[in-house]
Amino acid sequence: MPNPIALALSKPARIALFAVFLALASGSARASESFAVEGGDPYKNGELVGFAGLSAGGFGTSGSFLIPPIHIGADLGITEYIGIGGMFAYSRYDYLKYGLQYMTFVARGTFHPIFWFEKMKIPLDPYFIASAGYTIGLWSGPGSADYGYVVVSPGVGARYWFKPNLAFQGESGFGFGATLASIGIAYKF
């Protein structure tokens, strides 16, 4: 019987999440020191930040992940505290001999209250997210069950810049396809 817990990840996804956790734990002690020496800001007007990662916490599905929920996107700083961007998320679930795929396309706006951390010199970039987009669901079983729906969603996120151009990223909110939370890596171009 398939595991009804939505957080069940495939073995490769669990290994990848564990590796990211270990990297975060081992690098965090040196990150603040190296950040202060090398310089850089957690968020800056005009910077383009690309990101990618894995998601978890699916709802409305049971079974196992054939392809762990993945996402890729970018944000561009347009003012001192506001960014705009987009994201694509994809996942595929297996249930018995059938499959369900989700593809989500969203436009997003972010608000970065970095003034909370500027005086402490912490390389942390917390942000609030407002996103709107569309999710397409494709069913590979009997009957015609393909569908789509509009996604309008709030969320929160944070990036910890352990290098001037490289950060760990975590986000939570609805609108990331069929997932509730994600972790990944962000890179400043």
Sequence and secondary structure as in RCSB ss.txt:
>XXXX:A:sequence
MPNPIALALSKPARIALFAVFLALASGSARASESFAVEGGDPYKNGELVGFAGLSAGGFGTSGSFLIPPIHIGAD
LGITEYIGIGGMFAYSRYDYLKYGLQYMTFVARGTFHPIFWFEKMKIPLDPYFIASAGYTIGLWSGPGSADYGYV
VVSPGVGARYWFKPNLAFQGESGFGFGATLASIGIAYKF
>XXXX:A:secstr
     TT   HHHHHHHHHHHHHHHHHHHHHHHHHHHH   SS TT EEEEEEEEE   S  SEEEEEEEEEEEE
EE SSSEEEEEEEEEEEEEETTEEEEEEEEEEEEEE  GGGTTTTT  EEEEEEEEEEEEEEEE SSS   EEEE
EEEEEEEEEEEEETTEEEEEEEES SSS SEEEEEEEE 
